[in-house]
Amino acid sequence: MGCSELSVRVLFCRAKKAMSRQLSRRGFGKGALLTILALFGKMTAPSEAAAANISVTAATANVGLAASLVGTVVSKETVITLATAGLLAAGVMMSPAYVDKAFTWVEKSVVEVKEKLAADSRVTAVGGLSDECWYYYPSRAGGPVMTRLVKYGSQGRYSYCQRLEDDEANYFFDRVENAIYINNYRMWRKDLAVRRLPTDGSDLREFLSTVEGQEDEMTYVSSGGSGLLVITRENGSEAISLVEVIHQYNVLDEEYFRYDWPGGVEVVDNRDAMHKRGWTYFRVTGRIEGEEVRGAGRMPFVYAASKRHTPWLRLQVAERLEIADSVGGAYIHDVDGRAVKSYPAGSFFKGLTRPWMGLHTIDRVRRDAAEQRIWFETRRRRGSSEAEVILTKEQSRLIYTIDMENDVVKGITFSVRDNQGRDAEGELLFSYLEEVEVVGDEFVEPRKKGYGKPQQEEMGVLWLMRLAESSLGR
């Protein structure tokens, strides 16, 4: 192959991880890997005699400790505490000073690590757990987040991964039915309270508690950087957090994050065409105070798709104003095409659907409002899968209609009072394309048309209110 034995072993190690991950998402347990490798070997054998002699054992698939470590550590700057990886998987608190150096953490399964730590008298396990939630930030705290929810039985005697919302899909494991359901939507709280994240800042936490009138039980951390993994666990009224910062390291491929569901589990894919694809185009139509508003955009539904199909948005307000947002930046263009003002990329996605960020739309909208200290109210529509979020600032209101099962904004109704004391009303409606094979020029990503001075101000969700007031861009 023109390379060393170690290089080949490293490639094989990474291929094993990738294949195991894909098998797990299709309901196959860890033990299925060897069977499928053997089946592939038999199918590709040059003859029936050769196929009969093919078998794949655990020893055959073992790449060795050195290759496993090299395959895990992707650069010289990568820092990985193997002991902490095991601790995170086991759901216990332990000082790294107590690590058994003879135990190879990186090559052990979740079950083996738990058994090892349970047998260690120097480790105190947390018993009687009800929930254990894992938060992984691949880029940075405050950026996209992947979530893994683990349920525990009585006295912590058994556990199972109930939900996994990673970079490619949203999975729900029904233990009673022994089935994995892949859904369009990310999880939300049954009482419709805003989901908190362990990396939330103090100002955001305080405002959310004030609006909802509920005591905040989340334990928060201040660590940052890429590859941050935070685990919170609940034991009655307690919440315990463990934190590990791993730079340039993909936790999503690791055994202690990617949980192996039972073998033979049924997989039920409930996603529609656009969610299976992972992204789609959308249209915007509506009117604001008599002026027509129309537009289009591209929406990734998962983090993995956001890298290949980046989000963008373009709105045209009558013939006087164009709003554009893409990875190259956000701009407001006047009727002559000049960039009147420039903003950081993503500015005009504030207050809109952003599922690739890892939270349900209803939480993303309310958290965007809370960042600007805008009061909000949430209510379910009876007999419907929709919910409403009402944002209020002084005498202005935005009413969101959110499709909970498809995890998107369906419409925004405006009722605002402008700077001259005049009332203005309007509405924006969003439609999402199931099929994207044949689309017109309306779905061409916008480009900057001029050079406006970058703005330092942070509009957040306020840009929608300013749009309704006709003050945006002035």
C-alpha positions in Angstrom: 0.0 0.0 0.0 3.0 2.3 0.0 2.8 3.0 3.8 3.8 1.6 7.1 1.9 -1.1 9.0 1.0 1.4 11.7 -0.6 3.7 9.0 -2.7 0.8 7.7 -3.8 0.0 11.3 -4.8 3.6 11.9 -6.9 3.7 8.7 -8.6 0.5 9.7 -9.3 1.8 13.2 -11.0 4.9 11.8 -13.0 2.8 9.2 -14.2 0.5 12.1 -15.4 3.5 14.0 -17.2 5.0 11.0 -18.9 1.7 10.1 -19.9 0.9 13.8 -21.5 4.3 14.0 -23.6 3.8 10.8 -24.6 0.3 11.9 -25.7 1.7 15.3 -27.9 4.2 13.6 -29.6 1.4 11.8 -30.3 -0.5 14.9 -27.4 -3.0 14.9 -25.5 -3.7 18.1 -21.8 -3.6 18.5 -21.4 -7.3 17.8 -22.9 -6.9 14.3 -19.7 -5.4 13.0 -17.7 -8.7 12.8 -20.7 -10.5 11.2 -21.1 -7.8 8.5 -17.4 -7.7 7.8 -17.4 -11.5 7.3 -20.5 -11.3 5.1 -18.8 -8.6 2.9 -15.8 -10.8 2.6 -17.9 -13.8 1.4 -19.8 -11.6 -1.1 -16.5 -10.3 -2.6 -14.6 -13.6 -2.5 -13.3 -14.8 -5.9 -14.9 -18.3 -5.5 -17.3 -20.3 -3.3 -14.4 -22.2 -1.9 -12.6 -19.1 -0.8 -15.8 -17.7 0.6 -16.3 -20.8 2.8 -12.9 -20.2 4.5 -13.6 -16.5 5.4 -14.2 -15.6 9.0 -13.6 -12.5 11.0 -12.8 -12.8 14.7 -12.3 -10.2 17.4 -8.5 -10.8 17.2 -8.6 -10.2 13.4 -10.3 -6.9 13.9 -8.1 -5.7 16.7 -5.9 -2.8 15.5 -3.8 -2.7 18.7 -3.3 0.0 21.3 -0.8 2.1 19.4 -2.9 2.4 16.3 -6.0 3.1 18.4 -4.3 5.9 20.2 -3.0 7.4 16.9 -6.4 7.1 15.3 -7.9 8.9 18.3 -5.4 11.7 18.6 -5.6 13.6 15.3 -2.8 16.2 15.9 0.1 16.9 18.3 -2.0 19.6 19.9 -4.8 17.2 20.8 -5.1 16.6 24.5 -7.2 13.6 25.5 -7.6 12.4 29.1 -8.5 8.7 28.6 -9.4 8.3 32.2 -11.9 11.2 32.0 -13.4 9.6 28.9 -14.1 6.5 30.9 -15.5 8.5 33.8 -17.9 10.4 31.5 -19.2 7.1 30.1 -19.6 5.6 33.6 -21.5 8.4 35.2 -19.3 8.8 38.3 -17.1 11.4 39.9 -13.5 10.5 40.4 -10.1 12.2 40.5 -7.7 11.4 37.7 -5.1 10.6 40.3 -7.0 7.3 41.0 -6.8 6.0 37.5 -5.8 2.4 37.0 -3.0 2.7 34.5 -3.3 -1.0 33.5 -6.8 -0.4 32.3 -6.9 0.6 28.6 -9.9 3.0 28.7 -9.9 3.9 25.0 -10.5 0.3 23.8 -13.2 -0.6 26.4 -16.9 -0.5 25.8 -19.3 1.5 27.9 -20.4 -1.6 29.9 -16.8 -2.6 30.6 -15.9 0.8 31.9 -18.9 0.9 34.2 -18.1 -2.5 35.6 -14.5 -1.5 36.2 -15.4 1.6 38.0 -18.2 -0.1 40.0 -15.6 -2.6 41.3 -13.2 0.1 42.4 -13.8 0.9 46.1 -12.1 4.3 45.6 -15.0 5.5 43.4 -18.4 6.6 44.7 -21.1 6.1 42.1 -24.2 8.2 41.9 -27.2 6.0 42.7 -30.9 6.5 42.1 -30.4 8.5 38.9 -33.3 9.5 36.8 -31.7 11.4 33.9 -28.2 11.9 32.5 -27.8 14.5 29.7 -24.7 14.9 27.6 -24.0 18.1 25.7 -21.3 18.2 23.1 -20.2 21.4 21.4 -18.1 20.5 18.2 -17.1 24.1 17.5 -17.5 26.2 20.6 -19.7 26.8 23.6 -22.7 28.8 22.4 -22.5 27.2 19.0 -24.2 24.0 17.7 -24.8 21.4 20.4 -25.4 17.6 20.2 -27.4 16.0 22.9 -27.6 12.5 24.4 -30.2 11.6 27.1 -29.7 8.6 29.3 -32.4 7.1 31.5 -31.6 5.1 34.6 -33.6 2.4 36.4 -34.1 2.1 40.2 -30.9 2.5 42.2 -29.0 3.0 39.0 -28.9 -0.7 38.3 -29.3 -0.3 34.5 -29.3 2.5 32.0 -30.2 3.1 28.4 -29.9 5.9 25.9 -33.4 7.2 25.3 -32.6 10.1 22.9 -29.6 10.9 20.7 -29.6 14.1 18.7 -26.3 14.2 16.9 -25.0 15.8 13.7 -27.1 13.7 11.4 -30.5 12.9 12.9 -32.8 12.8 15.9 -33.3 9.3 17.5 -35.7 8.2 20.2 -35.4 4.7 21.6 -38.6 3.2 23.0 -37.4 0.5 25.4 -40.8 -1.1 25.8 -41.3 -1.5 22.0 -37.6 -2.2 21.4 -37.7 0.3 18.5 -35.8 3.4 17.5 -37.8 6.2 16.0 -36.1 8.8 13.8 -38.1 12.0 13.9 -38.2 15.4 12.2 -38.1 17.2 15.5 -35.7 17.7 18.4 -36.8 17.3 22.0 -38.7 19.9 24.0 -39.9 20.0 27.6 -43.4 18.7 28.3 -44.2 21.8 30.3 -43.0 24.0 27.4 -40.4 25.6 29.7 -37.3 26.8 27.8 -34.5 24.2 27.6 -31.4 25.4 29.4 -27.8 24.6 28.4 -25.0 24.1 30.9 -22.9 26.8 29.1 -25.6 29.5 29.4 -24.4 32.9 30.6 -25.6 34.4 33.9 -27.6 37.2 32.2 -29.5 34.7 30.0 -30.2 32.4 33.0 -31.5 35.2 35.2 -33.9 36.6 32.5 -35.3 33.1 31.7 -35.9 32.5 35.4 -37.7 35.8 35.7 -39.9 35.2 32.7 -40.9 31.7 33.6 -41.1 32.2 37.3 -39.3 28.8 37.9 -36.3 28.0 40.0 -33.3 27.2 37.8 -31.9 23.7 38.7 -29.3 23.5 36.0 -25.6 23.3 37.0 -23.5 25.6 34.8 -19.9 25.6 33.7 -17.7 28.3 32.3 -15.4 26.2 30.2 -15.1 27.0 26.5 -13.2 26.1 23.4 -14.0 23.5 20.7 -14.8 19.9 21.6 -16.5 20.7 24.9 -18.4 17.8 26.4 -20.6 18.5 29.5 -22.6 15.8 31.4 -25.3 16.8 33.8 -27.0 14.2 36.0 -30.0 14.5 38.2 -30.5 12.7 41.5 -33.7 14.0 43.0 -33.2 17.8 43.2 -29.4 17.6 42.7 -27.6 18.2 39.4 -24.0 17.2 38.9 -21.8 18.3 36.1 -18.6 16.9 34.7 -16.7 18.8 32.1 -13.9 17.8 29.7 -12.5 20.0 27.0 -11.1 18.1 24.1 -9.5 20.1 21.3 -9.7 18.9 17.6 -11.3 15.7 18.6 -14.6 14.2 17.3 -16.5 12.8 20.3 -19.4 11.9 18.0 -17.4 8.9 16.8 -16.6 7.6 20.2 -18.0 4.6 22.0 -18.8 6.6 25.1 -21.0 9.1 23.1 -22.4 6.8 20.4 -24.5 4.4 22.4 -25.0 0.9 21.1 -28.7 0.1 21.2 -29.8 -3.6 21.5 -29.2 -5.9 18.6 -32.3 -6.6 16.5 -34.0 -3.4 17.4 -36.6 -2.1 14.9 -35.8 1.2 13.2 -38.8 3.3 12.2 -37.9 6.4 10.1 -40.7 9.0 10.5 -38.9 11.8 8.7 -40.4 13.5 5.7 -38.4 13.8 2.5 -36.7 17.1 3.4 -35.6 16.0 6.8 -34.2 12.7 5.3 -32.2 14.8 2.9 -31.0 16.9 5.8 -31.7 20.3 4.2 -34.2 22.2 2.0 -35.1 25.4 0.4 -37.9 27.6 1.7 -40.0 30.5 0.5 -41.2 33.6 2.4 -44.3 35.5 1.5 -46.3 38.2 3.2 -47.0 41.9 3.7 -46.0 44.5 6.2 -48.1 47.7 6.4 -49.2 47.3 2.8 -45.8 46.5 1.4 -45.3 43.1 -0.2 -42.5 41.0 1.2 -41.1 38.0 -0.6 -38.0 35.9 -0.3 -36.3 32.6 -0.3 -33.6 30.7 1.6 -31.8 27.5 2.3 -32.2 25.6 5.6 -30.0 22.8 6.9 -31.8 20.6 9.4 -28.7 19.0 11.0 -25.2 20.1 11.8 -23.5 17.7 9.3 -25.7 19.1 6.4 -24.8 22.7 7.4 -21.3 22.3 6.2 -22.3 21.2 2.7 -25.5 23.2 2.4 -24.9 26.4 4.3 -27.9 28.5 5.4 -28.8 31.6 3.6 -31.7 34.0 3.4 -32.9 36.8 1.1 -35.9 39.0 1.6 -37.2 41.7 -0.7 -39.4 44.5 0.8 -41.4 46.0 -2.0 -38.9 47.6 -4.4 -37.0 49.6 -1.8 -35.0 47.2 0.3 -33.3 43.8 0.1 -32.1 41.8 3.1 -29.5 39.1 2.6 -27.7 36.7 4.9 -25.2 34.0 4.1 -21.8 32.6 5.2 -20.2 35.7 3.6 -22.1 38.1 5.9 -25.4 39.8 6.3 -26.3 42.9 4.4 -29.1 45.4 3.8 -29.2 46.7 0.2 -31.2 49.7 -1.0 -33.1 50.1 -4.2 -29.9 50.8 -6.1 -28.2 47.7 -4.9 -25.8 49.4 -2.5 -24.9 47.7 0.8 -26.4 50.3 3.2 -25.3 48.3 6.3 -23.3 45.1 6.9 -23.6 42.7 9.8 -22.0 39.4 10.9 -23.2 36.3 9.1 -26.3 34.8 10.7 -27.6 38.1 12.0 -30.9 37.8 10.1 -31.4 34.2 11.1 -31.9 35.4 14.7 -35.5 34.7 15.7 -36.0 32.2 12.9 -35.7 28.5 12.5 -32.1 27.2 13.1 -32.4 23.5 13.6 -28.8 22.8 12.7 -27.8 24.5 16.0 -29.2 21.6 17.9 -32.2 22.9 19.7 -35.9 22.8 18.9 -37.2 25.9 17.1 -39.5 26.8 20.0 -36.4 27.0 22.3 -34.2 28.8 19.7 -36.8 31.6 19.2 -37.3 32.1 22.9 -33.6 32.0 23.7 -33.0 34.6 20.9 -35.6 36.8 22.6 -34.1 36.3 26.0 -30.7 37.4 24.8 -32.3 40.8 23.9 -34.3 40.8 27.2 -37.6 40.6 25.2 -40.5 39.2 27.3 -42.2 36.2 25.8 -45.2 33.9 26.5 -45.7 30.4 25.2 -49.0 28.5 24.6 -50.1 25.3 22.9 -52.9 25.4 20.3 -55.6 23.0 21.3 -56.2 20.0 19.0 -53.1 21.0 17.0 -49.4 20.1 16.8 -48.6 23.8 16.8 -47.6 26.2 19.5 -47.5 30.0 19.7 -44.7 32.2 21.1 -45.6 35.8 21.7 -42.7 38.3 22.0 -43.6 41.7 23.6 -41.5 44.8 23.7 -43.2 48.0 24.9 -46.3 48.2 22.5 -44.9 45.9 19.8 -45.6 42.2 19.5 -44.4 39.3 17.3 -46.6 36.2 17.3 -44.8 33.0 16.1 -46.7 30.0 14.9 -44.4 26.9 15.3 -45.0 23.5 13.9 -43.7 21.3 16.8 -43.5 18.0 14.9 -41.7 19.4 11.9 -39.6 21.8 14.0 -40.0 24.9 11.9 -41.6 28.4 12.0 -44.8 28.5 9.9 -45.5 32.2 10.3 -44.8 35.4 12.2 -47.6 38.0 12.8 -46.5 41.6 13.5 -48.3 44.2 15.6 -46.0 47.1 16.3 -46.0 50.8 17.0 -43.4 52.8 15.1 -41.4 55.8 16.1 -44.1 58.2 15.1 -46.7 56.4 17.3 -48.4 54.8 14.3 -49.6 51.2 14.5 -48.3 48.8 11.9 -49.3 45.2 11.2 -48.1 42.5 8.9 -47.4 38.8 8.5 -44.7 36.6 7.1 -45.5 33.0 6.0 -42.8 30.3 5.5 -43.2 27.3 3.2 -40.5 24.5 3.0 -39.9 22.4 -0.2 -40.1 18.7 0.1 -38.4 18.2 -3.3 -35.4 20.3 -4.5 -34.3 18.6 -7.7 -35.8 21.2 -10.0 -35.7 24.8 -8.7 -35.5 28.2 -10.4 -33.2 31.2 -10.1 -35.0 32.3 -6.9 -32.8 29.8 -5.0 -29.5 31.3 -5.9 -27.4 32.2 -2.9 -27.2 36.0 -2.4 -24.0 37.9 -2.9 -22.9 41.2 -1.5 -23.5 44.0 -4.0 -21.6 46.9 -2.4 -19.5 47.9 0.6 -21.3 49.0 3.6 -19.6 49.8 6.9 -19.8 46.8 9.3 -22.2 47.5 12.2 -21.1 46.9 15.8 -24.6 46.8 17.1 -26.2 43.5 17.9 -29.8 43.5 16.7 -30.7 39.9 17.4 -34.4 39.2 17.1 -35.1 43.0 17.2 -34.4 43.2 13.4 -37.9 41.7 12.8 -39.5 44.5 14.9 -37.5 47.1 13.1 -38.6 45.6 9.8 -42.2 46.0 10.8 -41.6 49.6 11.9 -39.9 50.4 8.5 -36.8 51.5 10.4 -34.5 48.7 9.4 -31.6 50.0 7.3 -32.0 53.6 8.4 
